[in-house]
Amino acid sequence: MIEVKGLCKRFDDFDALNNLDLKIETGSIYGLIGINGSGKTTLIKHLTGILKADQGSIQFDGVDAYDNPEVKQRIGYIPDELFFFGGYNLKAESKFYKGIYPNWNQDRYLQMIEDFGLGELRRISKFSKGMQKQAAFILTMSCMPEYLILDEPVDGLDPIIRRLVWRYILDDVADRQMTVLISSHNLRELEGLVDTIGVMYKGSVKFVHKDLDELEAKGGLSSLEDLFFSEMEGGKL
């Protein structure tokens, strides 16, 4: 389980995170949505230990996350802005990952290379943006993470590859009880995939919906979007 309590982060005179609470149950998929500037990426950088909170706590199964290599070895993270070592191909990157993540699964890596149809020896810098995102997904999922944190994971991917990505994620949630956080602007992309939807606004989670069957009966994620914007326009947020 991932649990965040009272998380605060201030940059100069801007409150990026404001007393934020978040709870993601083990083996569930949590969809995080929000307009630009709502704090989604800042939250993710705290969850992955890139930023240190000014106040509050972040725990993975009861263990503090920040400056904790053992916890970080159990986290798979794919940012919206990808990074690869210059001149590296997938084979070289995989050796780097294998040296860091103790649960690296070489058989899965080779199977995913085949499923996604990417070559191991071509420089990743020569890949298209969509192919680079696939490469990041292959490397991350081959680490067999217990927690998977994704920032716009399928943006720029074609429908066939999107379905392949979601299949791997759903299978790992079902088979290994992997815990997933997905940050996305695409509400429709999350429908039918997530167990919980959280809506961020001005640095905190304003709405949380767990009964997605009820939400679907009311009109799906569009009803949540309508609620969010009506509250925002009415000055209640």
N, C-alpha and C positions, 0 to 999 in steps of 0.2 A: 504494500500500500504506500502511496505517496501522500504525505500530509503537509500542508503549508498553513501556518498560523501567524496572523498579524504581520505579514510581510510588508516592509516599507523600504523604499529607495528614493532618494532625492538627488537630482543633478542640479547643482546651483540653486535656482529658485523654482525648479520644476519638480513636482511630486510624480515620479514615474509609476511608482507602486504605492498604494495608500491602504494600509491595514488589510491586505488581501488574505483571504482564507480560501483554501482549495483542498479537496480530498478526492483521491482517485483509488478506488478499491482494486485489490489484487485481481488480475485476470479480466479487467474491464478496459473498455476503450472510451476515453473522454475526449469530446470534441470542444475545442476552445475557439470561439468566434468573437469578432469585434472589429470596429472600424480602425483605420490607420491611426496610430498614436494612442491607442487604448492601453498599451502596456504588455501586449502578448509576447513580443520578442524579449523584452526586458525580463519578464517572468521566466521565460525559457532559459535565458542566460544565467539566472539564479539557480534554476533547477539543475542545470548541468555544471554548476560550480565555476562558471566564468566570472560572475560578479558576486560580490559579498554584500549581503543585506545590511542596511543601516539598523534594522530592527526586525524581530520576528524569527521564526524557525522554519526550516525545511528538513523533513525527515523521510527516508526511504526505509520502510519497515522498522521504524523506531530509531534509526541511526542518522545522525546529522550528516548532511551531504557535503557541505563546503570543506575544501581542503582535506578530502578523504579519498585517497586513491582506490581503496577497496570498493567503495560504493561506485566510483566512477567507472571501474572495470565492469560493472554490471549494467551500465547505462549505454544505450545506443542512441546517438543524436545525429540527425540530418538537418542542418540549417538551410534556410532559403538561399543564402549566399554560400556556395560550396568552395572548399579549398582542397587542392591536391599539390603534392610536391612537384616542382618544375622538372619536366623531363621524365617523370615516372609513368610507367604503364600499369595496368591492373595487376600484373604479376608482382611487380616491385611493391606496389601499395599493399597488396595482400600480405607480403612478408613483413612489412612494417606493422600492420594490424595484428598479425599472428604473434609478434613479439610483445605486444602490449596487453592483449585480451586473452586471458587464460582459457576461456571457453571456445576459442576459435575452432570452427568446424570446417575442415578442408573439403570433406565430401560435399557439404552443402554449397560451399563456394564454387566448386567445379560444376555442380548441378545448376546453380543459378547462372553461371557464365553461359551454359548451354541453353537454358530456358530463355534468357534475355538476348542471346545471340550477339554478345559483345566479344571482341577479340582481346586476348590477354596482352598481346605484345605491341599493340598500337598505343602511342602516347595519348594519355587522357586529355592533354591540352588540345589534341586534334579532334576530340569528340565534340558533337553538338551539345547544346545545353541540356537537351533531353537525355542524351546518352550519358552525360556526366552525372545527371541525377540518378540514372539507373545504376551507374558504377558505384555511387555512394550508397545506394540501397543494398546492392550486393555485398559490399564490404561490411556494412553495418549489421545486416541480418546474419552474415556468416560468423559474427562475434557471439551469436546466440544470447542477445541481451535479455535481462530480466525486465528491464524498463526500456521502453522505446519512446523517444521524444522527437516529434516531427514538425517542422515548420514549412507549411505549404508543400507537402510531400509529392503531389502528383501534378503540380503546376507545370505545364509545358509538355506533358506526356500524352501520347495518343491513347485512344480508348482501350485498345488491346493491352498495352503495357500497364495502363491503370488497373485493369482487372487483375493482371498478374501480380502487381504490387499488393493490392488489397487481399488477394488470395493467400499470399505468404503471411501477411499480418494476421488475418483471421485464423489461419491454421495454427500459428504460434500461440495465439491467445487461447485457442481451444486445447491444444496439445500440451503447452508448457505453462499456461497461466501467465503469459507475458502481460505486463501492464503498460498501457499505451496512452499517450497524450498527443493529440493531433491539433495543431493550430492551422486554421484555414479561413480564407475569405469566402470560400465557395460553400454556401449552406447546403446546396443540393448534393454536393459531393459526399457530405457526411451522412446524409439521410440513409437509413438502412444499415449503417456501419457501426455507429457509436451507441454506447449504453447510456451516456449522459452528455448533455449539452450545457456548457457554461458560456455566458455572455459577459465579456469584459467591456468596461467603460471607465475612463478616467482613473485607471490604475487599480481597479478592484473588480471582482466578479459580482455583477449586479443580479443576474438571474441564473438559476440552475434548474434544469428539467431532467428528471430521471425517468418519469413515466412517459416514455416516448410513444407507447401505444395510444395513450390518451392524447398526446400532442398530434399524432398522425390523424386521429379521428377528428381533431379540430382544424385540420388543414396542413398538417406537417410543419416543417420548419418555417414556412411562410408565416404561420400564425405567431411563432416566436419572434420572428423579425418584425411583424406588425406591432406586437406588444412592446418590443424594445424601442422602436422609433416613436411610438405614441407616447411612451413614458418620457423619452428624451425631449420630444417637441413640447410636451406639457410641462417641462421644467422640473420633473420629479426625480431626475437623475443628477 
